[in-house]
Amino acid sequence: MTVLQEYKCPCCGGAIEFDTNIQKMKCPYCDAEFEMEALKHYDESLKEEPSEQMNWDTQAGGEWQQGEEDGLRHYICRSCGGEIIADATTAATSCPYCDNPVVMLEQFEGSLRPDYVIPFKLSKEDAKNILRKQYERKILLPTAFKDENHLDEIKGVYVPFWLFDADASANIRYRTTRVRSWTAKDYRHTETLHYAVYRNGNIGFDRIPIDGSSKMPDSKMESLEPYDFSDAVDFQTAYLSGFFADKYDVTAEQSIERANERIKESVEKKFASTVRGYTSVVTESKSINLSSGKAKYALYPVWILNTSWRGKNYNFAINGQTGKFAGTLPADSKKVMKWTLGLTGLISAAVYGFSCLLWYTGLI
């Protein structure tokens, strides 16, 4: 088993964690505050710390069958001695026995250690308020869902991202038309002119984020963008204290295809925006090439809420830096029916009134 890293308060010995409001480490017991720089020696001394050896000779229990333990990791909590079992990608969590925040250090050794982290700026209460605002003016939202929703299930998770830098050069040809029409005497004339329009140039891309966790849907993570990278700092495990964190299980190499897709989409959209003044624009051919491509590994803050209603699971995500919300709220079928019938009634009344007006004026 691997021993976990906990950050202890030098004043009272309690477990300290990262406070989103003051952007420092804070002890919840004595309210002592610590700058992040003051905790760097924790990370630097980790490799020098001796490991414990506690061997027992016992025949209790049975043997795991082949493949049963795949993906499981076992850890020991330093505060209470409780055993923590997590999957292979969990990098930070809390002890289920004493609730102290813990960080799985081995998940960040060697090539697995992130380059950057954007610390949480929004607290759990901020995330709750953002979710509550989503309920406002949602006339089709089931009342029971709003009243019975478990807001305490919100968890702050550091999600792994690959950040891709690249230079793109493109050559694109468009088939375009200009159409004008006019009337002369009793005839309607239409003139269509055809053009070939060329665009070529270079665009630089910095830190295109690609979700490195298979647990997080790419579409949902991309809906939370953009993140402000000016808040990013060099990675320290202390920032993870008090939150959950995953290490990547989708490699940088496996993320290249999605990065290429996003770059191509951006290039095509940017170039197309310069083709103006035409009636129609159709891309006829394109050639996009990348150079100087490289990737960095970062952790981005996300508040996650999983809840269920009437046997269906709902998953919401909130950008832990900006508060941007992603997710689909349920709709009450009875409210939908009433709203549809009401809308149909309004349309019918409007059509009837218009028909009466035409009849009254003698137009029908």
N, C-alpha and C positions, 0 to 999 in steps of 0.2 A: 504494500500500500504506500501511497505517496502522502507526505505531510503537506498540509496547505499553508499558504502564507496569509496571515492576518496582521492588520496594522493596529497596534496597541497604543493607547494613550499613555504618554510618559508621566502624566499627572496622577491618573487614577487607575490605570491598567485596563480600562474598558476598551471595547472594539470601536475604532473610529472609522468614519466613512466620508466619501466626498459629498459636500453640501453644494447643491446647485445654485443657491441664492448668493453665497459669498465666494463661490469658486475656490474653496479651500477645503482641507480635511478638518472635520469637526467631531469632537467627542459628544455623543448624545447624553452622557451622564454628568460631566462636569463643565460642559460648554467650552472647553479649551479649543482653540483654533490653531491650525498649523499650515504654513505655506507649503506648496507642493515641492519646492526646492529642498525644504528641510527633510523630506522623506526619501530623497534620492538614494541615500546610503542604504536603505532597505533593499532596493533592487540590486545595488552594487555588491552587497554582502551575501546575497542569496546563495551563490555558488560556493562560498567559503563555509557555509553552515554545515556542520556534520550531520549525517543522517543517523537515525536511531535503528538499532538492531534488536528486535525482540522476537526470538524464535521459539516456537512451541512444538512439541512432539505429540500429535493427537491424531486419532483415526476417526474422529467424529465427522459426520456428514458424508455425502457421496461425491462422486466425481461429476463435473460438468460434461455433458455430451459435446461432441465436436460442433463448434459454431454457436453454442448457446451464450458464451461470454463475449462474442464479437460485439464491439461497439460499447462495452461497459467499462467504466473506470471506478475504482474504489479509493476513497480519501478518508483521512482522519481529521476531525475538528480539534484544533488546539485548545479551544476554550472549554469544551465539555467532554471531549474524547469520543463523541458520537461518530458513527460511520456514515459517510455520505456516498451514495451511489449515483453516478451521473453518466450521461452518454459521452461518446468520444469527442464531441465537439463543444461541450460545456466548458467555459473558461472562467466564469465567475458566477457565484450563486450565494445562497445563505444556508446555514446549517438548519436542518429541519427540527433539531432538538432545542438549541439555544437561540436560533435566529440571528446569529452573528454573521456578518458578511465575510466571505472567503473567496480567495482567488487561486485557481489551479495553475501554479507556476509552470509546470511542465508543458502546458499548452502553448507557452510563449517562448520556449527555448529554440535556439537555432533559427531556422528559416521560418518558423511559425510566429516569431515575434513581430508585431505590427510596427510600421514606421511612424504612424501618426494616430492620434485619437482626437476627436472633437468631443469635449466634455458636455454632459447634460447641462442645459441652461434652464430647462423647465422642470419643476418638481412634480411629484405625483398629484398634488392638489391642482396644479396648473393643468395637467392632463385631464383630470376629472372635469374641470370647468370647461375645457375645450369640447369634451364629449357632450356635456350638458347643453352647450350652445348648439350642437348639431341637432338636438331634439326640438329646438325652437322653430316654430312655423312649419313643422312637419305634420301636416294635418292628417296624413294617412298612417302615421306611426302608431302601432298598437299601444294603448294606454298601459296595459299590463307589462309590456316590455320596458317602458319608461320607468314604471314604478318598481319593478322587481329586478331590474338590471343590477348585477353585482359589480359596482365600480371598484371595489377593493381588489378585484382580480387584475387590475392594471399592473404591469411589470415593466420596469425600465431595462431594456436590453441593448447592449452594444453589438451591433450587427457588423460582420466583416465585409469590407468592400475592397475591390481592386480598383485603383485609380490609374487610368491609362493616359499617357501623354503621347502625342503623335503630330506629325506634320502631314497634311494631305494636299496633294496636287490633283487637279481635275480638269478634264476637257469634256464639255457637254455640248451637244448640238440639239437645237429645238426646231420643230416644224411649227410655224406660226401662220396666222391669217389676220388680215384686216378686212372687215366687211362694212360696206356702207350701202344705204338704200335711199332712193328718192322717187318721187312721183312726177311724171311728165305727161300732161294731157290725161289720157285714160289708162296709162300704163304704170306699173310699179317696177322699178329697175333695182337690181341688186348687183353690186360689184364685189368680188372676192379676190383679194390679192394674197399670194402665197410667198412666204419668206423663209429662208434658212438663217437661224440666229446661232451664233457661236459664243460660248463663254469658256474662259480658262483662267486659272489662277491658283493661289495657294492659301490654305487656311491652317492655322495652328490650333491644336486642341490641348487643353491642360486639365488633368484630373477628371476624366470622364469616369463616373462611378458605375461599377458593375457589381451587383450583389454576389458575394462569395459564399452565401449560405443556401443550401437547397431547401431549408425549412421555410425560408421567406420567399413568397411569390415575387418574381422580378417585376411584374406590372405594378404591384402594390408599393414596392420599394422605390420604383421610379416615379410613382405618383407623389412621393414625399419630397422630391427634389424641388428647388435646389437647396444644397447646404452651403453655408458660408465658410469657405476654407480658411478665412483669415482668423477664425477661432481655433484652428487646429494647433496642437502642441505635439512635441516629441512624446512618444509613448512612455507612460509609466504605469505600472500595475496599480498604483494607488488610486488612479481615476476610476478603476473598476469597482472599488470597495463600496458596497451598498447597492450594487446593480447586478444584473445577470449579463453574461457575455458569452458569445459563441466564437470559436475559431472557424476558419474557413473549411468547408468540405468540398468546395468547387475551386479548383486550382486556377492560377492566372492563365495557364495554357488553355484550360477549358472555357475560360471567359473571353478569349480573344474573338471568337465568332460573334458574340453579342456586342463587343466593343466595335468591331468592324461595321456591324449593322447600324449602330447608333451614329458612328462617324459618317457613313454613307448617307443616312437619312438627313443629317444636319447639313452636309455639303450640298445635297440636292435641293434642300429647302432654301438654303442661303443663295445659291446660284439662281434658282428659279425666281426669287424675289426681285432680281435685277432685270428680268425680262418683262418690261411694262409696255403698255400702249397697244396691245394686240387683242383681237377678239378671242382668239383661241391660242393656246400654247400646249404643245405635246412634245415630250422628251423623245427624241429620235435615236440618239446614241449617247453613251457616257463612258468615261474611263476615269477611275479614281484610284490613285496610288498613295500608299502610306510610306513614311520614312521616319527614322529616329524614334521608333516606338519603344516605350518602356512602361513598366508598371510598378506601382508602390502599393503597400498593404496598409489599410487604415480601418479603424473602428468608428462607426457613426452611431449616434444616440437615437433610439426609437422606443417610444412607449407602445406596448402591445396590450390589447384587451381581447380575450377570447370569452365569449358568452354564448348561450344557447337559448332558443325560444321555440317552443312547440316542436322539439326534436330536431331542429336545424341549428347548426353552428354558425356563429357570426364572428368574424375576425376584423378588428379595427387596428389601425396603426397611426401614430402621431409622431411627427418629427420632433425629437427631443431638444432641438435647437430653435426651430422657428415656430412650431405649433401647427404646421400644416397637417390636415386630416385626410386619411384615405380609408375607405370602407363603404359598404352598402347597408343601409338600415332596412329592416323589414317593413312590409306594408300590411295593414289589417285588411283582409279580404272584404269584410263587411263595410268598412269605410270606403274602400275602393268602389264597391258596388253603389253605395249611396252617392258618392261623388260623381260616378259615371252617369247615373240616372239623373242627377241634378243638372249636369252639364248638357245631357241630351234634352232635358226639358227646356233649358234656356235656349238652346239652338232651335228647337221646334217652335217655341214662342216667337223667336226672332223671325223665323221663316214665315210663320203665319201672319205676323204683323206686317212684314214686307209685302206679302201677297195681297193683304187687305188694302194697303196703300196703293198698289198698282191698280187694283180693281176700282178703288175710289176715284183715282185720277183718270180712269178710262183707258189705261195702257194695256189692260188685258180684258 
